[in-house]
Amino acid sequence: MLEISIFIILALFMLGGSIAMIINKQTVFSAFGFLVTMIGLAGMFALLNAQFLAIAQILVSVGAVAVLSMLTILTVNAKEENLPKEPYKYRWMLFATILVLPFTLLLYKTLSKLPEYFSDIGTISSKVVGKLLFSQWVLPFEILSILLLSAMVGAIVIGRDSKKRKQRPKKRRRV
């Protein structure tokens, strides 16, 4: 009963954070919604006795991605008048939910039968995951980190250039 109540609380945190991430017009509050969602996901991993994944989730998603996102948001400083008008946002959210629901149910049915296929495999420890991550998967991991870093730097550069263009007076050409 305790596990179910913890699961429900974590699911509500994730759902609330996701909704806050989508609904908020202020990008900083959307980033906080993302932060709450990722913390809830780390709690789900901990509830499933996957402590390594929970710690990795907190270190990578909360510690790196969310903090870098907030840094980028605060550096770019997007204003509300520059945001696009979305009059049918809630209708699109409902439509997307209805569209994705059958795939979610299919995925749930598939994943619920998955432990039967892997019952002969022994337990996977954090030592095995760490060894694989830093031997076979180190190059894709590093490429992904460089890609994320370049996307953040690109967003800052694009945001800064548009501010400079607005501030500079136009020069007149002499004929």
ROSE-112975 format. One line per 4 residues: their letters; for each residue x, y, z of N, C-alpha, C. Coordinates in steps of 0.2 Angstrom, whole numbers, m for minus. Example, Ala and Ser with C-alpha at 12.3 -4.5 7.8 and 13.67 -1.06 7.14 Angstrom:
% ROSE-112975
AS> 66,m28,39,62,m22,39,66,m16,39; 64,m11,35,68,m5,36,64,0,39
This chain:
% ROSE-112975
MLEI> 4,m6,0,0,0,0,4,6,0; 10,6,4,14,12,4,18,13,m3; 19,8,m7,22,9,m13,17,12,m18; 11,10,m18,6,13,m22,5,20,m21
SIFI> 5,22,m14,4,29,m13,10,33,m15; 16,30,m14,22,34,m16,22,35,m24; 20,29,m27,19,29,m35,14,35,m37; 8,35,m33,3,40,m35,6,47,m34
ILAL> 9,48,m29,12,55,m27,17,57,m32; 22,52,m34,27,54,m39,23,55,m46; 18,51,m48,15,52,m54,11,59,m54; 8,61,m49,5,67,m49,11,73,m49
FMLG> 16,72,m46,22,77,m47,24,77,m55; 25,71,m58,26,71,m65,21,74,m69; 15,73,m68,9,75,m72,9,83,m71; 9,85,m65,9,92,m63,15,96,m66
GSIA> 21,93,m66,26,97,m69,26,97,m77; 23,92,m80,22,92,m87,17,97,m89; 12,97,m85,7,102,m87,9,109,m86; 13,110,m81,16,117,m79,21,119,m85
MIIN> 24,114,m87,29,115,m93,26,117,m99; 20,114,m101,17,116,m107,13,122,m106; 9,123,m100,5,129,m100,8,136,m98; 13,136,m95,16,142,m92,19,146,m98
KQTV> 17,153,m98,20,157,m104,27,159,m102; 29,160,m96,35,162,m94,40,155,m94; 45,156,m98,50,151,m99,53,148,m93; 54,152,m88,58,150,m82,53,145,m78
FSAF> 47,147,m78,42,143,m74,41,136,m78; 42,136,m85,42,130,m89,48,126,m87; 53,129,m86,59,125,m85,59,122,m78; 56,126,m73,54,123,m66,50,117,m67
GFLV> 45,117,m71,40,112,m72,44,106,m75; 49,107,m79,53,101,m82,57,98,m76; 60,103,m72,64,101,m66,60,96,m62; 53,98,m60,49,94,m56,48,87,m59
TMIG> 46,87,m66,45,81,m69,51,76,m69; 57,79,m70,63,75,m70,64,72,m63; 63,76,m58,64,73,m51,59,68,m49; 53,69,m52,48,63,m51,50,57,m54
LAGM> 53,58,m60,55,52,m64,61,48,m60; 65,52,m57,70,49,m53,67,46,m47; 62,48,m44,59,45,m39,56,38,m41; 53,38,m47,50,32,m50,56,27,m51
FALL> 62,29,m53,67,24,m54,69,21,m47; 69,26,m42,71,24,m36,66,19,m33; 60,20,m34,54,15,m32,55,9,m35; 58,8,m41,59,2,m45,65,m1,m43
NAQF> 69,1,m38,75,m2,m36,81,m1,m41; 80,4,m45,85,6,m50,89,12,m47; 93,11,m42,96,17,m39,101,20,m44; 105,17,m48,109,20,m52,106,24,m57
LAIA> 100,22,m60,96,26,m65,93,32,m61; 91,31,m55,89,37,m51,94,42,m50; 100,40,m48,105,45,m47,108,48,m54; 108,44,m59,110,46,m66,105,51,m68
QILV> 98,50,m67,93,55,m69,94,61,m66; 95,61,m59,96,68,m56,102,71,m58; 108,68,m59,114,71,m61,113,74,m68; 111,70,m73,110,72,m80,105,77,m81
SVGA> 99,74,m80,93,78,m82,92,85,m77; 92,83,m71,91,89,m66,97,93,m65; 103,90,m65,109,94,m63,112,97,m70; 111,94,m75,114,97,m81,109,100,m86
VAVL> 104,96,m88,100,99,m93,96,104,m91; 93,104,m85,88,109,m82,92,115,m80; 98,114,m77,102,120,m75,104,124,m82; 106,120,m87,109,123,m93,103,127,m97
SMLT> 97,123,m96,91,126,m99,89,133,m96; 89,133,m89,88,139,m86,93,145,m87; 99,143,m87,104,147,m89,103,150,m96; 101,146,m101,100,149,m108,94,153,m108
ILTV> 89,151,m104,83,155,m104,84,162,m101; 88,162,m95,89,168,m92,94,173,m96; 98,170,m100,103,173,m104,99,176,m110; 95,173,m113,91,175,m119,86,180,m117
NAKE> 83,179,m111,78,184,m109,72,185,m114; 68,180,m115,63,180,m120,57,184,m117; 54,189,m121,49,193,m118,42,190,m120; 37,191,m117,30,189,m118,28,191,m125
ENLP> 29,198,m127,26,200,m133,30,197,m139; 35,194,m138,39,190,m144,36,183,m145; 33,181,m140,30,174,m140,25,173,m145; 24,167,m148,19,167,m153,12,166,m150
KEPY> 7,168,m153,0,168,m151,m3,161,m152; m5,157,m147,m8,150,m148,m15,150,m146; m20,152,m150,m27,152,m147,m30,145,m146; m27,140,m150,m30,133,m150,m25,128,m146
KYRW> m21,131,m142,m16,126,m138,m19,120,m135; m25,122,m131,m28,116,m127,m31,111,m132; m34,113,m137,m37,109,m142,m32,104,m145; m26,107,m147,m21,103,m149,m18,98,m144
MLFA> m18,100,m138,m15,96,m132,m20,90,m132; m27,91,m132,m32,86,m131,m31,81,m138; m31,84,m143,m30,80,m150,m24,75,m149; m18,78,m147,m12,74,m147,m13,69,m141
TILV> m16,70,m136,m17,65,m131,m21,59,m134; m27,61,m137,m31,56,m140,m27,52,m145; m23,55,m149,m19,52,m154,m14,47,m151; m11,49,m146,m5,45,m143,m8,39,m138
LPFT> m14,40,m136,m17,35,m131,m17,28,m134; m19,26,m140,m18,19,m142,m11,17,m142; m6,21,m144,1,19,m144,3,18,m137; 1,22,m133,3,21,m126,0,14,m123
LLLY> m6,13,m124,m9,6,m122,m5,0,m125; m3,1,m132,0,m4,m135,7,m5,m132; 11,0,m130,17,0,m127,17,m3,m120; 11,m1,m116,10,m4,m110,9,m12,m110
KTLS> 5,m14,m115,4,m21,m115,11,m25,m117; 15,m22,m122,21,m25,m124,26,m25,m118; 27,m19,m114,31,m19,m109,29,m23,m103; 23,m24,m102,21,m29,m96,23,m36,m98
KLPE> 23,m38,m104,25,m45,m105,33,m45,m106; 37,m40,m106,44,m40,m107,48,m44,m101; 46,m44,m95,50,m47,m90,50,m55,m91; 45,m58,m95,45,m65,m96,50,m66,m101
YFSD> 52,m62,m106,57,m63,m111,64,m63,m108; 65,m59,m103,72,m58,m100,72,m61,m93; 68,m66,m91,69,m69,m85,75,m73,m84; 78,m75,m89,84,m79,m89,90,m75,m88
IGTI> 90,m69,m89,96,m64,m88,97,m63,m80; 103,m63,m78,104,m61,m71,103,m54,m70; 104,m52,m63,103,m45,m61,108,m41,m64; 106,m35,m66,111,m30,m69,112,m25,m64
SSKV> 118,m24,m62,120,m20,m57,123,m13,m60; 124,m9,m55,127,m2,m58,134,m3,m60; 137,m8,m58,144,m9,m60,144,m11,m67; 140,m15,m69,139,m18,m76,137,m12,m81
VGKL> 132,m8,m79,130,m2,m83,136,3,m83; 139,4,m78,145,9,m78,150,6,m83; 152,0,m83,157,m3,m87,155,m2,m94; 149,m4,m96,146,m3,m103,146,4,m105
LFSQ> 144,9,m101,143,16,m102,150,19,m104; 155,17,m100,162,20,m101,166,16,m105; 164,10,m109,168,6,m113,165,6,m120; 159,3,m121,156,3,m128,152,9,m129
WVLP> 149,13,m125,145,18,m126,147,25,m125; 154,26,m124,157,32,m122,157,37,m128; 158,35,m134,158,39,m139,151,42,m141; 146,38,m141,139,41,m142,137,46,m136
FEIL> 139,44,m130,138,48,m124,141,55,m125; 147,55,m127,151,61,m128,148,66,m133; 147,62,m139,144,66,m145,137,69,m143; 133,66,m139,127,69,m137,128,75,m132
SILL> 133,74,m128,134,80,m123,137,86,m127; 141,85,m132,143,90,m137,138,93,m141; 133,89,m143,127,91,m147,123,96,m142; 122,94,m136,118,98,m132,121,104,m130
LSAM> 128,104,m129,131,110,m127,131,115,m133; 132,112,m139,132,117,m145,125,120,m147; 120,116,m145,113,119,m146,112,124,m141; 114,124,m135,113,129,m130,117,135,m132
VGAI> 123,134,m134,127,140,m136,124,143,m143; 122,139,m147,118,142,m153,112,146,m151; 108,144,m146,102,147,m144,104,154,m141; 110,154,m137,112,160,m134,115,165,m140
VIGR> 118,163,m145,121,167,m150,115,170,m154; 110,166,m156,104,168,m159,100,173,m155; 100,172,m149,96,177,m145,100,184,m144; 106,183,m144,110,189,m143,111,193,m149
DSKK> 111,190,m155,112,194,m161,105,198,m163; 99,195,m161,93,198,m163,93,205,m158; 95,204,m152,95,210,m148,100,216,m151; 106,214,m153,111,219,m156,108,222,m162
RKQR> 104,218,m166,102,221,m172,96,226,m171; 92,225,m166,87,230,m164,90,236,m161; 96,236,m157,99,241,m154,103,246,m159; 106,243,m164,110,247,m168,106,251,m173
PKKR> 108,258,m174,104,262,m179,107,260,m186; 102,260,m190,104,259,m197,108,265,m200; 113,263,m204,118,268,m207,115,270,m214; 116,276,m215,113,278,m222,119,278,m227
RRV> 117,276,m233,122,275,m238,122,282,m242; 128,284,m243,128,290,m247,129,289,m255; 125,292,m258,125,291,m266,129,296,m269
